[in-house]
Structure formats: structure tokens, C-alpha cells
Amino acid sequence: MTMSPTPVSSPLEPMSKTTFADHGRAMVAHHGERILFEIPRALRRIGLFFMVMAVSIPVFLVGLLVVLWHLGH
């Protein structure tokens, strides 16, 4: 999910502490939601990686044993 950056206008007067804190909370909530949104996708990719490794490593080792067996005879 790619989001285009939105332009932020600079205020004419300094930001109050309350406004700054509210802005900080909003930013943390926004980025926290984006991070939590990515977790299931990352877990699926990790699961797929382990499934591929569980199949390909034994197949590679069997193939290696067959090649070594044929080289030995």
C-alpha cells in the first residue's frame, strides 16, 4: 500500500503544546495502524519461505546424494 505524501502547510503562529501533542498522537496512531496492517502480509511471506525451504532443502540433499553416489561408482 503506497500512499502519496500530502503537503503540510506551515502555520503562521507557533503550535501550542496541546496542538503539538494532538498532532503527535495522530501521527503515532496513523503509523501504528500502517505497521499493524503489514504484519499479516509479513507472516504469510515468512510462512511461504519456510514451506519452500522445507521442500527444497531435502530435494537438494537427495539430489546431491544421487550425484555423489553416481560419481563414486
N, C-alpha and C positions, 0 to 999 in steps of 0.2 A: 504494500500500500504506500504509494508515494503521494505526499501532499506538497503542493506548491507553497512556498513561503508567502505569507501575507505581509504587506507593507505595514509598518508601525509608524504612526506619526509621533513626533516628539511634542510633548506638552509645552505650553507657553510658560506655565509656572511649575515649580518643583513638585514632585509627587509626595503626598503625605505618607506617613508611616503606615497608616491603615490601608491606604490605596496600594502602597508597595507590597504590604503583606498579602492583601487580597490577590494582587497580580501574581505574586509568588505561589500562593496556594493553587490558583488556576493553572499555572504552568506545570506545577508538580502533578496535579491531577491529570492534565492533558497527556503529559509524557508517561505517567504511570499507566494510564489506560492503553497507550500505544505499546508499551513494553509487555503488559499483560496480554494484549492481543496477539503478540508474536510467539508466546510460549507454546501454544498447541502446535503451531507450524514447526517450531524447532524440535519439539518432541517427536513429531511424525518423521522429520528428517533423520533424527538420531536413530529412531526405531528402524527406518528403512536401511540406514547404514549398517546397523548390527545384523539385520536379516541378510543383506548382501554379503557381509563378511562371514556369516555363519555358513553360507553356501559356498562361497568362492574359495575360502582357505582350505577346507577339506578336499575340494576338487583339485586345487593346485597341488596339494601334497600327494594325492593319489596319482596325479599325472607325473609328478616328479619321481615317485617310486617306480612307476612303469618305465620311465625313460632310464633311470638308473639300473633297473632290472635288465632291460634290453642291452644297455652298454656293458653290463657285467657278463653277459653270455655271448 
